[in-house]
Amino acid sequence: MKTQSTYYASNSMFQGSATDVMGTKLEVLIVGLAEKKAYSVWGDITSTVKELDRTFNRFDPQSEVSRLNASEVDIETSDTFKDALNLCETYFILTKNLFDISRGGREDLDFGGFAKGYALRRIAVILKAAHVKDAFVNFGNSSILGIGTHPYGDCWKVGLTNPYTDDVIKEFELKNCSLSTSGNTPGYCGHIINPLTHKADESRVLSTVVAKDPLDAEVLSTVFLIASEAQRKDILLNFPGVVYESFDI
Amino acid sequence: MERRDFIKEFGLGAGALAAVPWLASCVRKPDAAKGDKARLALIGSGSRGQYHIHMLRGIANAELVAICDPYEVNLQAALALCPTAKAYSDYRRVLEDTSIDGVIIATPLGSHARITLDAISAGKHVFCEKAMALTLDECKAVYDAYTHSDKALYYCMQRMYDEKYVKGVQMIRDGLIGDVVGMRCHWFRNADWRREVPSPELERKINWRLYRENSAGLMTELACHQLEVCNWVADRMPVEVAGLGDIVYWKDGREVYDSVSLTYRYSDGRKISYESLISNKFNGMEDQILGKNGTVDLTRGVFYLEEDNLEPGIKRLAKQIVDKTFAAIPTAGPSWRPELRSAYAPHPLIEGQVSVNAGQSMVSADHDGSDLILEAFCNSCITGSKAESVVEEAYCATTLCLLGNQAMDEKRVVSFPSEYKIPYMKF
């Protein structure tokens, strides 16, 4: 993981980025903290995502998930891992079996549609503990968390871009909520598997979910990409307040 | 804008003709009022020769008066396109006709040098298909003959006249992608390169590309164009080449490689990575110029900037707040993943419609510059003026192709031999 950060003293604003983390990049903007405090919060955030990377990164053979996938017998797992597995089980039930990190029991565990949302949830806890009122966190563009508001606005505004054309499709206003996007890109297609049919999704659709909880948003944006309309309506009953929207691209 | 106008606009605009000297002959036109016509003979009237006949129809000051081909089928096919032309089977008889100003040579590579030398001796202006010749000695002989002659000699290296290449190279020179750090060119097809042969004794004549007596294979037929572009961008010549060549798939008695992979190295360490394979076309044809700040794909007329993917949205957001503005940042979308080529956004090199050659035709591509060269040649036939740097560029590219073959045949690193260096070359 490589990090970069800047503190803008006249705006009491901290900006930090980390690359090579969970296969993507993490960007954080925090408003209203003193410099020293901001760097200490950033230190907590980076050590948390590092820990999560060691847990969930299936491309790292030393990560917990890789060791578990490679092992024939049960191995001792960390509290984080146990917590994650419990959450996955809950989502498995709440999404009518469509959210399945074992992809229908046929594959190794894959936390691809979970880890970033889980990380954002942990980051939100760190920010709350530090009494941060306004912050913007972007995990790989697909999971974005807006806490409080932009200093010169009444929310945080983000544009959803079409990965095939770079055009902005829609602007979302985030205030104490999260936006997650799932879909195929020109260079990365067919990575989402329907666990019930075992078919890879190759559609040119973006599925977006806005939710209070970044993990709900993350899980549901992936699930709704492969869910039928009836399944979606059914699942949404379990998630009051969640807003789903899809875009043909 | 008319396609031909780009040269005028380009030349007048930036005084940039110094960097693309061969374009000067495209703007130097004879006095149209005089109504002079270039009286031309076509030597070699196979598919490429017939393509030139079509091109000549669009050039007002061209008059095709003779067609020569020892193969009756091709001769008759060409005469059907231009019935007024006189038919010949021996090119030497064509050269005896003093009323002919210039000849267009579209014969197998093995005869390029001989016909060019004879034509120059006979006082004809010459337009010849690339590559220049089959051997290094032949290249040198043609080059020497040309420099001692007052006749014009053109080689059909289309990329040199193709708007997206001309402007793209200029933009690279102007710093579009920072320091050029390497080049990566390839040409992939999935076809056997064969033509139908009516009787077996014609195999080596019709499928001349497959046999070394007349062909240097993928290097002179395909790589030649691309290596010229690399030198044009680098403004110098590689000092050495290493490579491996094999017949991987088309084991049909051919003698030339159907798979080549070479590295050309410049004196400063920059390299051209070149690959061609004709049993898989997935990668198509690309001429990529790699810069510290971006990449230009001249084939498609687009460039990509490294920073497009590195400039984080969060920095834009921070700048917004510093500037006390509030707006959306276009950052949401499917997962961002590092180091995926297609994640870069293409930017066009030129405005308007871009003709892109998919590289799959054995004969030609539309609007690839062939017509501009032919027109410039016709102008030279009338005015008698030579084209700047065309022969030199063809010489540089062809010698590199032949040295590449030598490196592959001998399985060793071949340095550019001093006896074939010409003053035009910078190393």
Interface residues (C-beta under 8 A of the other chain):
Chain A: T6 Y8 S10 N11 M13 Q15 S17 T19 D20 G23 T24 K25 E27 V28 L29 V31 K116 F136 N138 G140 N141 S142 I144 H150 P151 Y152 G153 K157 V158 G159 L160 T161 N162 P163 D166 V168 E171 F172 L179 T181 S182 G183 N184 T185 P186 G187 Y188 L206 T208
Chain B: P312 G313 I314 K315 L317 A318 Q320 I321 V322 K324 T325 F326 A327 A328 I329 P330 T331 A332 G333 P334 S335 W336 R337 P338 L340 R341 S342 A343 A345
